[in-house]
Structure formats: structure tokens, C-alpha cells
């Protein structure tokens, strides 16, 4: 049995409470990193992003295809896979 480290693309939202003179200045404070993060929330897997298949072995590609885990171009939601043991 092998052990893998898998990095997944996910969409999250971040919430900030900002005091500013205007909406535009509030957004600028967030973009400039001037405000403290209040909370985050998981939204969904980022299925439009994925790991390219070119770096994988043929055996792995076949099994991914058999299990319907790739779309032919990439593995949706997966950023990287590393064998660690």
C-alpha cells in the first residue's frame, strides 16, 4: 500500500469587516492586505482547475479513466499528487 499527499483546488469565500470612507476605499484596503480576515467558508471544489495528465504513468492514466476520474485532459480539482511512502 502506498501513501500519497494530494493537493486539491477548492473555492472558499473570505469575510472582512472594513471601516472606510467609501466602498472603493474599503475594497482597496482588502486588496492591499490592510484588513484582518474575519472568517472563511468552503464553497465547492474548483472543477475547472486540475492536474495535467502528461506527468502520469500509463498504468495510472488507465486506472483514472476506468474510474471516470479524468476528463481526458486533466484530473478535475486535483492540483498535485506526490507519493510520500
C-alpha positions, 0 to 999 in steps of 0.5 A: 500500500502506498501513501500519497499527499494530494493537493486539491483546488477548492473555492472558499469565500473570505469575510472582512469587516472594513471601516472606510470612507467609501466602498472603493476605499474599503475594497482597496484596503482588502486588496492591499492586505490592510484588513484582518480576515474575519472568517472563511467558508468552503464553497465547492471544489474548483472543477475547472482547475486540475492536474495535467495528465502528461506527468502520469504513468500509463498504468495510472492514466488507465486506472483514472479513466476506468474510474471516470476520474479524468476528463481526458485532459486533466484530473478535475480539482486535483492540483498535485499528487506526490507519493510520500511512502 
